[in-house]
Amino acid sequence: MTMQIGKTMSLCPVCLAKILAGKIIGEDGNIYLEKRCWEHGSFQTLIWEGSLDSYLAWGAEDAGGKVTPVRATAPERGCPYDCGLCQNHERDGCCVLLELTNRCNLRCPVCFAGAGDQPPRDLPLEQIAGQYDLLLERGGPFNIQLSGGEPTLRDDLPQIIALGKAKGFTFFQLNTNGLRLAREPDYAQILAQAGVSAVFLQFDGLEERIYRTLRGAELLDEKLAALENCRLAGLPVVLVPTVAPGVNDHALGEILQFALAHAPHVRGVHIQPISYFGRCALKAPEKRLTIPGVLHRIEEQTQGLFQAAHFGGGGAESPYCSFHASYLRREDGSLKPLPRRRSQCCCVKSSEARDYVSRQWSGKVSLGDGDPDTASLDEFLRRTVENTFTVSGMVFQDVYNLDLDRLRRCYICEVDSQRGMVPFCAYNLTDAAGRPLYRI
């Protein structure tokens, strides 16, 4: 039996030129997005592995509320063609990616940015300074994600961070494959001194087979070396697995147990179920990996240490974009689930989101001025933050499951000197043949 649950708008996966009416339907115990292009046919994509009740209950945690972006531009063609951000967008920014280079020292079969497909180019320092200024004009300072390509290929990375700090930015997340951190033992200390807040380390599992499939090389020893060098430098790490069905979805429990064994230096795990955009050598299966599928695997593979019931959807973004749970590590090694909050992934106000994410991933909290009357409270807060372990994830959209209602709630943006701030899923969107909507 098929039941229509809701409706939205999407794009044709073949041409990207047509905005299509989309139906959200329940069928065979799962939830699908269904759409039809009069020229290129009909498309149905799994978006939720589970019942209608579970789907609606997850969406009930929606924080709601609309925030018009600062200095939003007037729409012309309509969503998703006018991103920058336009006046129809419903969130300001929180986390912003600065793509410092398109160079990379890997050639991953799976790469949303298609790194290495274009002639090598580093973003000039003066253009980076201009992007910092643009972000301040648009409501910043936001949390900065130093990205690429592989950002550590730039020897002037400390200068880029210093430039941002001078303009008032305080949180710098480094998105990296970790190869330079592994090969140059002193490099982690250089980054820590420069002001990197946390390292988001590409970490797809503990088997070389996984890395051969997703990264095109055997990398496990280098991942472990990068992690150890960061530990010695006091540089917090978040493990970031890209999870693909049949490749490493069996390894989620092992990754989580490994991360927990390396806490508090490893602050948590940020899971990214694979999206089929950019350069992607893997074909999208009929049964995709969705939020309930990830949570079911986590609970099963950890024998209930991490439970699906502990998790909730995001705050400012659509609840169907993300999942999140935080735990307090007790002295005996057990975990206490912390109460879920609507704002736990990010808040509607970017200033609140910046502070929350900074504490979550860096493990640092602003304390008092040494007043003896507050010393015990300060110590309690420090120990609590240090011993918090976080498991989160982001389900990025590709052209098949693109839901424009979700896209308008996006707070993760790519900064572009010409366009401004473009939602991540729009900026990286490609059609069925790999042709981009925004990327050059």
C-alpha positions as CSV (number, residue, x, y, z in Angstrom):
1,M,0.0,0.0,0.0
2,T,1.3,3.5,-1.0
3,M,0.4,6.5,1.1
4,Q,1.3,10.2,0.4
5,I,2.7,11.8,3.5
6,G,3.8,15.2,2.2
7,K,5.1,17.1,-0.7
8,T,8.1,19.2,-1.6
9,M,10.1,20.5,-4.6
10,S,13.2,18.9,-6.1
11,L,15.2,18.8,-9.3
12,C,15.5,16.5,-12.3
13,P,18.6,14.3,-11.8
14,V,19.4,14.2,-15.5
15,C,19.3,17.9,-16.5
16,L,19.2,19.9,-13.2
17,A,17.2,22.4,-15.3
18,K,13.7,21.6,-14.1
19,I,12.2,22.1,-10.7
20,L,10.0,19.1,-10.1
21,A,7.1,18.6,-7.7
22,G,8.1,15.8,-5.2
23,K,5.9,13.5,-3.2
24,I,7.0,12.0,0.1
25,I,5.3,8.6,0.3
26,G,5.1,5.6,2.6
27,E,5.5,2.3,0.9
28,D,6.4,-1.2,2.1
29,G,7.3,0.1,5.6
30,N,9.7,2.8,4.3
31,I,9.6,6.4,3.2
32,Y,10.5,7.5,-0.3
33,L,10.9,10.7,-2.3
34,E,9.1,10.4,-5.6
35,K,9.3,12.8,-8.5
36,R,8.7,12.8,-12.3
37,C,10.3,14.8,-15.1
38,W,8.2,14.9,-18.3
39,E,11.3,14.5,-20.4
40,H,13.6,12.2,-18.4
41,G,11.1,10.0,-16.5
42,S,10.2,9.1,-12.9
43,F,12.5,8.7,-9.9
44,Q,12.0,7.1,-6.5
45,T,14.6,7.4,-3.7
46,L,14.6,5.9,-0.2
47,I,14.9,8.6,2.4
48,W,13.9,6.8,5.6
49,E,14.3,3.2,6.6
50,G,11.4,2.7,8.9
51,S,7.7,3.2,9.6
52,L,5.6,6.3,9.1
53,D,5.3,6.7,12.9
54,S,9.1,6.8,13.3
55,Y,9.5,9.2,10.5
56,L,6.9,11.6,11.9
57,A,8.2,11.3,15.4
58,W,11.7,12.3,14.3
59,G,10.3,15.3,12.5
60,A,8.3,16.4,15.5
61,E,11.5,17.6,17.1
62,D,11.8,20.3,14.5
63,A,12.9,23.5,16.3
64,G,11.0,25.6,13.7
65,G,11.3,29.4,13.2
66,K,12.7,31.3,10.2
67,V,15.8,33.4,10.3
68,T,16.4,35.5,7.2
69,P,20.1,35.6,6.4
70,V,22.0,38.9,6.8
71,R,22.3,40.8,3.5
72,A,20.3,38.2,1.6
73,T,20.0,38.6,-2.1
74,A,16.7,38.9,-4.1
75,P,15.8,35.6,-5.8
76,E,15.4,35.5,-9.6
77,R,15.1,31.9,-10.8
78,G,14.1,30.4,-7.4
79,C,15.6,27.7,-5.1
80,P,18.2,26.2,-5.6
81,Y,19.5,28.5,-8.4
82,D,19.8,31.8,-6.4
83,C,22.0,30.7,-3.5
84,G,24.2,33.3,-2.0
85,L,22.2,33.3,0.4
86,C,18.9,34.5,-1.0
87,Q,15.9,36.0,0.8
88,N,13.9,32.7,0.6
89,H,16.6,30.9,2.7
90,E,15.4,30.2,6.2
91,R,18.7,30.2,8.2
92,D,21.8,32.3,8.6
93,G,25.2,30.6,8.6
94,C,26.9,28.6,11.3
95,C,29.7,26.5,9.8
96,V,31.4,27.8,6.7
97,L,33.8,26.0,4.5
98,L,36.8,27.9,3.1
99,E,38.2,25.8,0.2
100,L,41.9,26.9,0.3
101,T,43.1,24.7,-2.5
102,N,41.9,22.2,-5.0
103,R,45.1,20.3,-4.8
104,C,45.2,16.9,-3.0
105,N,47.7,14.2,-2.1
106,L,45.1,11.5,-2.7
107,R,42.9,10.6,-5.6
108,C,39.8,9.3,-3.7
109,P,37.3,7.4,-5.8
110,V,34.8,9.2,-3.6
111,C,35.2,13.0,-3.4
112,F,32.4,15.5,-3.2
113,A,34.8,18.3,-4.3
114,G,36.3,16.3,-7.2
115,A,39.7,17.3,-6.0
116,G,42.4,17.1,-8.7
117,D,39.9,17.2,-11.6
118,Q,40.9,20.8,-12.4
119,P,44.3,22.5,-12.9
120,P,46.0,23.0,-9.5
121,R,45.0,26.3,-7.8
122,D,45.5,27.8,-4.4
123,L,43.2,30.6,-3.2
124,P,45.3,33.7,-2.9
125,L,45.7,35.2,0.6
126,E,44.1,38.5,-0.5
127,Q,41.1,36.5,-1.7
128,I,40.9,34.6,1.6
129,A,41.0,37.9,3.4
130,G,38.1,39.1,1.2
131,Q,36.1,36.0,2.1
132,Y,36.6,36.6,5.8
133,D,35.3,40.1,5.3
134,L,32.4,38.9,3.3
135,L,31.5,36.5,6.1
136,L,31.6,39.3,8.7
137,E,29.3,41.4,6.5
138,R,26.9,38.4,6.3
139,G,26.5,37.9,10.0
140,G,29.8,36.4,11.1
141,P,32.1,35.5,12.7
142,F,31.0,31.9,11.9
143,N,32.8,28.7,12.6
144,I,35.4,28.2,9.9
145,Q,36.1,24.8,8.3
146,L,39.5,24.9,6.5
147,S,38.9,22.6,3.6
148,G,40.0,21.8,0.1
149,G,41.2,19.7,-1.7
150,E,43.7,19.0,1.1
151,P,44.2,22.2,3.1
152,T,47.5,21.0,4.7
153,L,49.2,21.2,1.3
154,R,49.3,24.9,1.9
155,D,52.5,25.8,3.9
156,D,50.9,29.2,4.8
157,L,48.0,27.6,6.8
158,P,49.2,29.2,10.1
159,Q,49.1,32.6,8.3
160,I,45.5,31.9,7.1
161,I,44.4,31.1,10.6
162,A,46.2,34.2,12.0
163,L,44.4,36.3,9.4
164,G,41.1,35.0,10.5
165,K,41.8,35.4,14.1
166,A,42.8,39.0,13.6
167,K,39.4,39.6,12.0
168,G,37.6,38.1,14.9
169,F,37.0,34.4,14.0
170,T,37.6,32.1,16.9
171,F,36.9,28.5,15.8
172,F,39.0,26.8,13.1
173,Q,38.2,23.3,12.2
174,L,40.7,21.5,9.9
175,N,39.1,19.0,7.5
176,T,42.0,16.7,6.5
177,N,43.0,13.2,5.3
178,G,45.8,13.4,7.9
179,L,48.7,12.4,5.6
180,R,50.8,15.4,6.4
181,L,50.0,15.0,10.1
182,A,51.2,11.4,9.9
183,R,54.4,12.1,7.9
184,E,55.6,15.2,9.7
185,P,55.5,14.5,13.5
186,D,56.0,18.2,14.4
187,Y,53.2,19.5,12.1
188,A,50.4,18.9,14.6
189,Q,52.2,21.1,17.1
190,I,52.6,23.8,14.5
191,L,48.8,23.7,13.8
192,A,48.0,23.7,17.5
193,Q,50.1,26.7,18.1
194,A,48.6,28.4,15.1
195,G,45.1,28.1,16.6
196,V,43.4,25.0,15.0
197,S,40.5,24.2,17.3
198,A,39.9,20.7,16.2
199,V,40.9,18.3,13.5
200,F,38.2,16.5,11.5
201,L,40.1,13.5,10.5
202,Q,38.9,11.4,7.5
203,F,38.7,8.0,9.2
204,D,36.6,5.3,7.4
205,G,37.4,2.3,9.5
206,L,40.1,-0.1,10.7
207,E,40.5,-2.3,7.6
208,E,42.7,-1.6,4.6
209,R,40.0,-2.9,2.3
210,I,37.8,0.0,3.2
211,Y,40.5,2.5,2.3
212,R,41.3,0.9,-1.0
213,T,37.6,1.2,-1.9
214,L,36.9,4.7,-0.7
215,R,40.4,6.3,-0.9
216,G,42.2,4.3,-3.5
217,A,45.1,3.5,-1.2
218,E,46.0,1.6,2.0
219,L,46.1,4.3,4.7
220,L,45.4,2.8,8.1
221,D,48.9,3.1,9.4
222,E,49.0,6.8,8.4
223,K,45.6,7.5,10.0
224,L,46.8,6.0,13.3
225,A,50.1,8.0,13.1
226,A,48.2,11.2,12.5
227,L,46.0,10.5,15.5
228,E,49.0,9.9,17.7
229,N,50.8,13.0,16.6
230,C,47.7,15.1,17.3
231,R,47.4,13.5,20.8
232,L,51.0,14.4,21.5
233,A,50.4,18.0,20.4
234,G,47.2,18.3,22.4
235,L,45.2,18.8,19.3
236,P,41.6,17.5,19.6
237,V,40.4,15.1,16.9
238,V,37.0,14.1,15.6
239,L,36.9,10.9,13.5
240,V,34.9,11.4,10.3
241,P,33.9,8.2,8.4
242,T,32.2,8.3,5.1
243,V,29.9,5.3,5.3
244,A,28.8,3.4,2.2
245,P,26.5,0.3,2.2
246,G,28.4,-2.9,1.6
247,V,31.8,-1.1,2.2
248,N,32.0,-0.1,5.8
249,D,28.5,0.1,7.2
250,H,29.5,-3.0,9.2
251,A,32.3,-1.1,10.9
252,L,30.4,1.7,12.7
253,G,30.6,-0.1,16.0
254,E,34.3,-0.7,15.7
255,I,34.9,2.9,14.8
256,L,32.9,4.1,17.8
257,Q,34.6,1.7,20.2
258,F,38.0,2.8,18.9
259,A,37.1,6.5,19.3
260,L,35.9,5.9,22.8
261,A,39.1,4.1,23.8
262,H,41.1,7.2,22.6
263,A,38.9,9.7,24.4
264,P,39.1,12.4,25.6
265,H,41.7,13.3,23.0
266,V,39.2,12.0,20.4
267,R,36.2,14.1,21.1
268,G,33.7,12.0,19.1
269,V,32.7,10.6,15.8
270,H,30.9,12.5,13.0
271,I,29.3,10.1,10.6
272,Q,28.6,11.0,6.9
273,P,26.5,8.4,5.1
274,I,27.7,8.6,1.5
275,S,25.9,11.0,-0.9
276,Y,26.2,10.3,-4.6
277,F,27.6,13.6,-5.9
278,G,30.9,14.9,-7.1
279,R,33.4,12.2,-8.1
280,C,31.8,9.0,-6.9
281,A,32.8,5.7,-8.3
282,L,30.1,3.9,-6.3
283,K,26.7,3.4,-7.8
284,A,23.8,4.4,-5.6
285,P,22.0,1.2,-4.4
286,E,18.3,0.8,-4.3
287,K,18.4,0.7,-0.5
288,R,20.4,3.7,0.6
289,L,21.8,4.3,4.0
290,T,19.4,6.6,5.9
291,I,19.3,7.9,9.5
292,P,17.4,4.9,11.0
293,G,19.7,2.5,9.2
294,V,22.8,4.2,10.7
295,L,21.3,4.2,14.2
296,H,20.2,0.6,13.9
297,R,23.7,-0.5,12.9
298,I,25.3,1.6,15.7
299,E,23.0,0.0,18.4
300,E,23.5,-3.5,17.1
301,Q,27.2,-3.3,16.6
302,T,27.9,-1.8,20.0
303,Q,25.6,-4.3,21.8
304,G,23.4,-1.4,23.0
305,L,26.2,0.8,24.4
306,F,25.0,3.5,21.9
307,Q,21.2,3.2,21.4
308,A,19.0,4.7,18.7
309,A,16.7,6.1,21.4
310,H,19.6,8.3,22.6
311,F,19.7,10.3,19.3
312,G,17.7,13.2,18.0
313,G,17.6,15.4,14.9
314,G,19.3,18.7,14.5
315,G,18.3,22.1,15.8
316,A,18.4,24.8,13.2
317,E,18.6,22.5,10.2
318,S,15.9,20.1,9.1
319,P,15.7,17.2,11.6
320,Y,16.0,14.9,8.6
321,C,19.4,16.3,7.8
322,S,21.3,15.1,10.9
323,F,21.4,13.1,14.1
324,H,23.2,13.7,17.4
325,A,23.8,12.3,20.9
326,S,26.2,13.3,23.6
327,Y,27.4,11.1,26.5
328,L,29.3,11.7,29.8
329,R,32.1,9.2,30.2
330,R,32.1,7.9,33.8
331,E,35.2,6.9,35.7
332,D,34.3,3.2,35.4
333,G,34.2,3.5,31.6
334,S,30.4,3.4,31.3
335,L,28.5,6.1,29.4
336,K,25.6,8.3,30.6
337,P,23.4,9.6,27.8
338,L,23.0,13.4,28.2
339,P,19.5,14.9,27.7
340,R,18.7,15.8,24.2
341,R,18.1,19.4,23.3
342,R,16.6,20.9,20.2
343,S,19.7,23.0,19.8
344,Q,22.2,20.3,20.3
345,C,23.6,20.3,16.8
346,C,23.3,24.0,16.2
347,C,21.1,26.8,17.3
348,V,19.0,29.2,15.3
349,K,21.3,32.0,16.3
350,S,24.8,31.5,14.8
351,S,26.5,33.0,17.9
352,E,24.9,30.3,20.1
353,A,25.8,27.6,17.5
354,R,29.5,28.8,17.4
355,D,29.9,28.6,21.1
356,Y,28.2,25.1,21.3
357,V,30.2,23.6,18.5
358,S,33.4,25.1,19.9
359,R,32.8,23.3,23.3
360,Q,31.7,20.1,21.6
361,W,34.7,19.5,19.4
362,S,37.5,21.4,21.1
363,G,36.7,20.2,24.6
364,K,37.4,23.6,26.0
365,V,35.1,25.9,28.0
366,S,35.5,29.5,29.1
367,L,36.0,29.6,32.9
368,G,35.9,32.2,35.5
369,D,38.7,34.6,36.5
370,G,40.1,32.5,39.4
371,D,37.6,33.6,42.0
372,P,37.8,31.1,44.9
373,D,34.0,31.2,45.2
374,T,33.5,29.8,41.7
375,A,36.6,27.6,41.5
376,S,34.8,24.4,42.2
377,L,32.1,25.2,39.6
378,D,34.8,26.0,37.1
379,E,36.5,22.7,37.7
380,F,33.2,20.8,37.4
381,L,32.4,22.5,34.1
382,R,35.9,21.7,32.8
383,R,35.7,18.1,33.7
384,T,32.2,17.7,32.3
385,V,33.2,19.2,29.0
386,E,36.4,17.3,28.8
387,N,34.6,14.0,29.5
388,T,31.8,14.6,27.0
389,F,31.8,12.2,24.0
390,T,29.7,13.1,21.0
391,V,28.3,11.0,18.1
392,S,26.7,13.0,15.3
393,G,26.1,12.7,11.6
394,M,25.0,14.7,8.6
395,V,23.0,13.2,5.7
396,F,24.0,15.4,2.8
397,Q,21.6,15.5,-0.2
398,D,22.4,14.6,-3.8
399,V,20.3,15.1,-6.9
400,Y,18.2,12.1,-6.3
401,N,17.0,12.8,-2.7
402,L,17.2,16.6,-2.9
403,D,14.4,18.2,-0.9
404,L,14.2,22.0,-1.4
405,D,12.4,22.4,2.0
406,R,15.4,20.8,3.7
407,L,17.9,22.9,1.6
408,R,16.3,26.2,2.7
409,R,17.1,25.2,6.3
410,C,20.8,24.5,5.6
411,Y,23.3,26.4,7.8
412,I,26.5,24.7,6.5
413,C,27.7,26.9,3.6
414,E,30.6,27.1,1.2
415,V,32.0,30.6,0.9
416,D,32.4,31.8,-2.7
417,S,33.9,35.1,-3.6
418,Q,31.5,35.7,-6.4
419,R,28.2,34.2,-5.1
420,G,28.6,34.7,-1.3
421,M,27.5,31.8,1.0
422,V,26.1,28.8,-0.8
423,P,24.5,25.9,1.1
424,F,26.8,22.9,1.0
425,C,24.4,20.5,-0.7
426,A,23.6,23.0,-3.5
427,Y,27.3,24.0,-4.0
428,N,28.3,20.3,-4.4
429,L,25.2,19.2,-6.3
430,T,25.9,17.3,-9.6
431,D,23.6,15.6,-12.1
432,A,23.5,11.9,-12.9
433,A,26.5,12.4,-15.2
434,G,28.6,14.3,-12.6
435,R,28.0,17.8,-14.1
436,P,27.9,20.5,-11.3
437,L,25.2,23.1,-10.6
438,Y,27.6,25.5,-8.9
439,R,31.1,24.3,-9.0
440,I,33.3,25.5,-11.9
